[in-house]
């Protein structure tokens, strides 16, 4: 992580020299208010001019003025994030939003979980979209089972779920340990992992 922070800061310095305001987040953050990506992104592009005029949001690198062509960038070093979504067999967005509120940490849900309700109009259903920012603390099975239980309380079934992008092998270890009740399972039992260890 120390190396990742160093690389993030070096990249930020280079972009800053090229005229792009840069904010560091997570482990690379320079102050507690900038640790969480949603805090840094708040206001998005449309609110960036106002944000840059606030002294407490002075960029970590680069100019303090707003450039409509380049905007700003955020660079961080963090534990691998798992993007995990659960689709509900309903078109009622209020249900997805309510369940997302119950599962996300900032509203009293699971640690290291961010969530929001999303309308999948083209598919005629809604989704509880989550980011697991530390899968070792809160894994996919815990989140899935909670969402499933909350949906059933509202008379709604799960259509399916999806993992977006790449995940660490440790995520699958957690699924095997918790979901199929195989607590002794280890990634060392995966053939490809063992082959990589001996190369």
Secondary structure, DSSP 8 states (H G I E B T S, - for coil): -HHHHHHHHHHHHHHHHTT-EEEEEETT-SSGGGSSHHHHHTTTGGGHHHHHTSGGG--SBS-SS--TTT-EEEEEE-S--EEEEEEES---HHHHHHHHHHHSGGGTS-TTEEEEEEEEGGGTEEEEEEEES-TTTS-HHHHHHHHHHHHHHTT--EEEEEEES---HHHHHHIIIIIS--TT--GGGSHHHHHHHH-
